[in-house]
Amino acid sequence: MIVAKASGQDDAYLGWMVFATLVVVGVATVLQVRRVGPIGAGTVLPLFTAAFSIPFCITALKDGGPATLTWLILASAVFQLIISRWLFILRRIVTPTISGTVMMILSITLASVVFGLLDEAAEAEPVAAPLTALVTLVVVAALTLRGSPVWRLWAPMIGIVVGSAAAAAFGIYDFDRVTEAGWVGLPGAGPQLGFDFGIPFWTLLPAFLFLGVIISIQVNGEAISLQRVARREDLAINFREVQGALAGTGVCNVLAGVAGSVPTIVSPGIVSFTQVTGVASRRVGYLIGGLFILLAFFPKVSGLLSSLPGPVMAGYLILVTGTLFVDGARTVIQTEENRQRLTIAGLSFWIGAAFQFGLFSLPDLGTVWGTLLKSGVTTGGFAVVAMILFLELTSHRRMRFESRLHIEVLPELSAFVTKFADRRGWDNAMKDRLNAVAEETLLTLAPMKLSLDDDDDDEDDGRRLVVVASSEGPVADLEFIGGGSEENLEDRVRQLQQHDSEIVAESELSLQLLRHYATSVNHQQYHGTDIITVRVDPPEAA
């Protein structure tokens, strides 16, 4: 509603956007639950409109029209699909630090739009508009701060209802769209779309690509959090499901772009809902998706949603803006221990804020560069990515080893690990420990054939092994990257810890030794690729 009204679109376009959004999020929610091949998580991950995309969608509609917005959303969606496919490669760039920093910058970008809308409403209704926004904000904030878990889930809905009642009391709620709408039917024709790759498209493209990154990281976080609260057992995160969630959201945004809607993300409330209710059944996901689709065909509902007064939405979005900033800061602080990266996050935020609010005069750089530099998301986003890459490039060089995945490569692997330890200046005790970890991990990934009836050992099954060695002070990290497997090594090590026994089965000997030598074992399973990260402390610190 805010996107359509703030960009000057007519009521017909607004009605179509509401209809399209309900259908798209309904279909996408069902797709996330049902899972089709690699698309979908197979869990309850309802989709939701991305509030932080509001300012960019408004600018796209104002400067370029519906066709420009469509192609920008499609570009963002394709970028999300690329991230989902190559998540294991982009994991060093698609990080919580970058996500949290850009979320903080997005909060001030969204705030500038919200307060702009409120100022416009206040010009027409100098008393009614601010009071309506205040009533909405107070109700939502009070329930969020002091309500029970159930009341907190319903706080946005209750605040909007109470705010709408206040707007009606002040005489600024126009019910005509609701009364004139039919009970059952379809909206009018959608916007006429075409190919439009003018200057507005190219100037906004970097911002929408950043939105694609932020949406991917948000979905990544929600999918991981849901696995943690929805499972009865403590298991390693299934990154194949996470990839499916990212792909499902990317497909949803393809549909959103084609349908003339706005970008979507996974509903931020689904984890809280699952924690409060204890319900994670996929039948709930089917029900949620079905209800969204069903409501789309009731014009009365679309009319009610599209006629909400601007001050009501502004009052609600003030709280969203503050929450977005806090969530971004918490993401950075809780997931990042490196003080250099924390400094980068703070510095990039203020760089973005300075450009967003125009704190200094810029020279005439032309339409494209001038527009890019006026956006805090693009300037702050580029800054955080550039500085993170600078840290990566100037840190201790990682060493890399590559071979076929077979037990016969053990001598070469041992020589590689010894060379890595020598370059770090570590003693023989640390070398022995690293060699033991490398050997046991390789034995676990490529166990020796136990029967003479097996195929010839020399037969190459095509699987490759890549080992990346890095260090952080005296601590070593060995990253084993190989072909996909069904069993999760992290889960197997955890099970051994939970069922300690004096008698060790021969098949579990390597796991027991790995558990003894390694400080931690993390196994991330992606489609077609497994990444096992083993952290090793020096013997005296273990």
Helices and strands as residue ranges (DSSP letters): H 2-6, H 11-34, E 47-49, G 51-53, H 54-63, H 66-85, H 87-90, H 96-124, H 128-146, H 149-170, H 176-180, H 199-230, H 239-259, E 264-266, H 270-277, H 282-296, H 299-306, H 310-335, H 339-356, H 366-373, H 376-394, E 399-404, G 407-409, H 410-424, H 428-445, E 464-472, E 475-483, H 489-498, G 506-508, H 509-517, E 520-526, E 529-536, G 539-541
